[in-house]
Amino acid sequence: MQGLRSYFCRPRLLNLKQRWWGLRFGLVASLTGLLLWTAGIPGVGDGGFQVLHATAAPPNCTTPGSCEALIDAQAQQRAQAPSMLGCRAEVGVNLLSNDNTYGEYQNPSALDDLLASLSSAGLKWISVRVIWSVVEPDAMGQYDDIITRNIGRIIDRASSHDIDVMLDFHTLFGVAGHQNWTYPQWAYAGPAGDQKGSIQIARDPRTRRAFASMQAHVVEQLKGWPALKVISVVNEPWGRPDDIPDLNAMIGDLAAHTRLIARQKVAIRLAAGWSFTSRRADQRFDPSLATAFDVIGMNVYLDPNSETQDSGGASWTEVDNAAALVHGQQHLLWITEFGDDTSNDDQQAAYFTAAVKRMSPTADVMLGWMWQSSKTEDTFNIAASWDRGRPSFHCLTHPDCLRARPRQL
């Protein structure tokens, strides 16, 4: 039985070489990726912030339970307990930046203090996001590398605090006109009145090639950092039901492309409701494409205390089926976003406790939405509750979770 730490080659002191993952595709995904690649994806050739400190568990928050702890041989060698006592899933946060350049995290001592505090609170992962409009704002091939340099410094320091990193090429789909801030205006294309935004990455092969070239440029600069373990190729693809063929082609294209340029594991972040296991056929991506990824991420904002599907078609059955699909392929299921409004911290604390109980037995990593040091007024910002004596953050990192099922890895 292989633990999550072994899957990601922890600890680094063992200096183990990363395994070659390209041969782990299923036959269908391999042939699909090859055909799509032949169709034209290009290669590589083409301030400061306040640091908050964790506190003891507030009296109104549940404390760690007695469920079975997952301690593998590597963790024992480090003489360290697992990050989540008794829970299957490791926990982290989506680390956001106010202007999407991560400039506010560049003070070295403040960055180290933040990462040390997150690590001491039990977090093992952060996800940092790359925005196309920030990297390539003015014209194709004219890159602004400030975000890449800033993210590189965060990844570099994360290694010193036993925190690993997901690189999230973050996209918004189905956003009309010029309202989509993730999308550079020079790449804008589409018939008037139609859905615009990142859907063009699916509908227009030229736009997709441009997006892939930007990814190659960023990955080439970051792929050597040891803490960078996972690269997510796209976030929450969706559209109209008749966009499914184009979206499938995009998913296969980007997975094949990233396999060729990256040393890291390849992921996709899907919205519950539009996934490989969606209960609605017109919102279900081709399940055979799931084998192209080491990590399937799902952004889940369902009520953990209800089995009723939401208005968008998302359901817990879909999430459970995704876990069965992914673990059956010996890969990983991540909950790449989950969270609740911080304006009522008791409500958010109860949500975290219930959500981790519901998802931890089937998920391998869970990333809370969101942490942003410089924007504490955001109602989903976990940083807003950490320094106010409120229980939310503790209930995220130390839940009284249910007994976990054995890992299928």
N, C-alpha and C positions, 0 to 999 in steps of 0.2 A: 504494500500500500504506500503510495507515494504522496508525501505532504506537499502543500503549496510552496513551502520554502524550498524544497528540493526542486520543484518544477521551475522555479526562477533562479536556481543555482545559488542559493544563500548557504552559508555566509560567504562574503567576499574573501575572507582571510584564507579560504581553501584554494583560492585562485583557480577555480575550475573553468575550463574552456566552455563556452556556450556551445550547445549542440546545434547541429545543422537541421533546420526545420523544413526546408523546402520539399523534402521527400515525404512529408507527412500528409500531403494532400490526398484526398480520395481521387480515384480515377476520373470521375465525372468533373470534379472541380479543376483537376489538372488540365484536362482537355479543353474545358471552357476557358480557363485562364489563358492557355496558349493561343486559342483562336482569337480571343479578344485582344491579346497583346499584338498579334500579327496585324490586327486592324488599325493599330496606330498609336499606342501609348509611347511617348518618347522616353529616352533614358536621361541620365544625368547630364550627358553632353549638351543637349540643347541649353534715490531720494529716501528716504527714510520712512519708518512707520512705527507705530506703538506695538510693543511685544507684550502679549498677555500671558499670564502664567496660570497653569492648572491648579485647582484647589481641591480639597477633599470633597467627598460626596456630600451634597446637601441632604438634610434629614428626610426630605420628601422625594428622594430619588432612590430607585432600587439599586442595590449593590450587587456585585458579581455573584452569580448562583453557583451551584455545585455540580453543574453538568460536566460531562466528560471532557477533559482537557486534551487537546491535540498537541503533543510534544514529540517532534521527530528527533532523530539522532543529532542533526546539526544544531538544533536549538539546545539540546543537552550539552553539546560540546561548548557552546557559548555560555553555558550556565545561566541561561535566561529563560524566563517563562514565556509562553506564547503571548502575543499582543492582546488577544481577546480571550480571557479566561473561560474555557469551556465552549467557545463558539467555533463553529466551522469557519466562518468568514473572517478574513482580515479586514480591517476598517481603515479608510482614509478619507480625504476630502478633495473636492475640486478647488484648487487654489486659483483664484481669479485676480485680475489686475484692473485697476480703475480705468486705464486707457489702453489696455490690452498689450502693453509693451513690457510689463513687469518692472518698470523703472523704480517703483516704490520699494522693491525688495533688494536693491543693490547695495545697501549699506552692509558691509561684511559682518560686523558684530551683531547688528540687529537681525540679519538673516539667520545667523547661527543660533541666536537666542530663540527665534521663532521655531526653527526646525527642531531644536533641542526640546522645546516645550511640547511641540506636537508629538515627538517621539516618546517623551516621558509620559504623555497622556495615553499612549497605547497605539497611536496611528502608525501604520506601516507603509502607506501609500499617499502620494499626492498626484493629482492630474493637473497638468498645465496645458493651456490651449493656445493654438496657433490660429490666427485669423488672417485669411487670405488678403483682405483689404489693407491690413497693416503691413504685411510682408511685401506686397507687390502693388502699391497704391496707384501708381500713375500710368504705367505701361507694361506690357508683357516683357519680361526679362530684365526689368529695372527693379532690383530688389533693395529693400531697406532692411539691413541685417541687425538692427538694434534689438528687435524682439528675440532673434536667435541668440545673440550674445548674452542678453539678460537671462533667458531661459537656461542657457548653458551654465551660467554661474550658479543658478539654483540647483540644477542637476548635479553639478560638481560638489556643492556643499551637502546635498542630501546624502551622498555616500558616507559622509562622516557621522551621520546620525541614524544609520540603519533605516533610511526611508528610500523606497524605490519610486519610480516615476513612470506615469503614462503620459505620452505626448498625444494630445487630442487635436486633430485638424478639425476645428469646430465650424460647423455649417448650420445655417438656418434654411429650411426648405419651405416653399409655398408662401414666401413673403412677397407681396406685390410691389412692383415699381422699384424706386430707389430707396425704399425704407429698409432694405436688408443691409445692415452695416457690416456683415461678414463678407460682402461680395464687392470686389473692385468695380468701379463704374466703367472702366475701359472694357471689361469683359461682359458688360451687360448686353444681352440680346434676347429677343423674344417678341412675338406679335403683341400689339397693343391690347391691353385688357386681359391678357393671359396671366397665369401665375408666373412670376419671375423668380428672383432670388436664386438660391443654389439649385433649384430644379433644372437650371440650364446645364449643370454639370452632367445630369442624366440625359437631357434631350439633345444636346449639341456636342458631337464628338470633338470639335475644335476647342470648345470651352473645357471639356474634360481633359484634353491633352495639356492645356494651359495650367489647369489645377494640378495635374500630376507633375508637371515640370516644377511648379512652385514647391510641391512636397519633396521632390528629389533634391532641390536646392537646400531646403531646411534640414532634411535628414542627413545629407552628406556632411553638414557641419556639426551635427549632434550625435551621430551614431556611435562614436567612440567612448562616450561617458558610461562608466559601469552601472550607475544607478538607473539609467534609462532602459527599462525592461520591455515596454509595450508601446507600440505606435498604432493609434486608431486612425483609420483612413477617412472616415466621414462620420458626421453626427446626425442622427435622426432623419434619415431620408424618408420622404413621403411626398405624395402628390395626389393626383386624381386616379381613380381605378385604372384608366387606360394608360397611366404612366408606368405601371408595373413592369412591362418588358424593358423599357428604357432604364428603370431603376435597377433591375436585375443585371443588365449589361454594365451599368456603372459599377455596381458592387463587385462583379467579377473582374472588370478592368483594373480597378484601384487595388484590389487584393493582389492580383498578379504583379502589378507594377511595384507595389511596396515590397513584395517578396524579393524582387530583384535588386532593390537598392538598400535594404535595411538588414542589419544583423539581429534586430529585435523581433519579438513576437508581434504578430499582426492581429489587430482587433478592429471591430466595428461597434459603434454605439447606436443602438436602435431604440426608438420610442416604443414602449408597450402599446400595442394596437397596430403597429406597422412593423412586423418582424417575421422571422422564419416560421413562427408557430402561431401567428394571429388566427383567431377563430373565424375571421372574415376572409373569404377567399380573395376578394378584391383588394385586400390590404396585406396579403401574405407574399413575402418574397420566396423565391425558389429555395426550398430547404437544402437542396444539394450544394448550394453555394456556401452553406455554413461550414463545410469542411475546409474551406479556403482560409479559415481564421483559427488562430490559437485561442483567442478570447472573443466570446460573444458578450457584448455589453448591452444591458437593457436599462433605459431610464424609466423608473417606475414611481409613479405618484399615486398609486391606488391606496384606498383605505385599508390598512392591515387588519382591521376588525370586521371587514365585510367581504363576502365572496361575490358581491354583485359587480358586474362589469360596468365600466364607466361609459359616458356618452360617446367616446371615441372608439369604443369596441375593445379597449384593453381589459384584461381580466387576470386573476390569479391563475386560472387554468393555463392561460398562455405562458405565464412565467414558469410554472411547474413543468409544462411540456418543453419549454426551452432548456430547462436544466436537464431533463431526460435526454433530449437530443444532443446537447453539447457534451455531457458527461459520457454518453454512449460512444462518442467519438474520441474519448480521452482528452478532451480539451476543457476549457474553463468558462464558467458563467460568472460575469461580474454584474452587479447592480451599479451602473456608472453614474446614476443620479437618483437620489431620493431625499426628501426633506419636507418641511412644513414651515409655516409662517412663524417667525420669531417674536412677533408682537405679543403673543400670548405664550410665555415660556413654559408654563405648566402644561399647556396643550402640546407644545412642541416636544417637551420631554416625554410625555405619554406616547406621542407618535413614534419617537425614536425607539423607545422600549418595545412597543408593539411591532414596529416594522422590522427591527433586527430579529425579534423572535420569529416572525413570519418568514423572513427571507434567509437568515443565516444558515439554516440547515441545508439549503440547496445552493446558495451562492458561495463563491470562493473569495471574492473581494466585494466590499460595499463602500461606495464613495458618496459621502454626504454632500448635498448641495446647499450651501456653498461656503467657502471661507474667503473673505476679502478684507485685508487689514485696513485698507484706506477708505472703506465705504461702509461704515457701521450702520448707516440708516437703512440699508437694504433689508427688507422684511424677511428674506430667506438667508441672511448672513449669519452663520453660526458664530463668527467672531463677535457679533453684537451681544451675545449672551454669555460668553465665557468669563468676562471680567465683571459681571454684575451680581455674582453670588447666585446665579440661576442654575437649574439642574440640567439644562438641555445637553450641554457638551458632555457632561459626565454620563448621562444616560445613553449617548451615542457610543462612547468608548468603553463603558463598563455595564452592559445590560445583563439582566438576569435571564439569560437565553435558555431556550429549550435544549434538551439533549440532542446533539448533532448526529445525523446519520453518518456511517463510515464514508470516507472519501472513495470515489470511484476512479481515482487516478493512480 
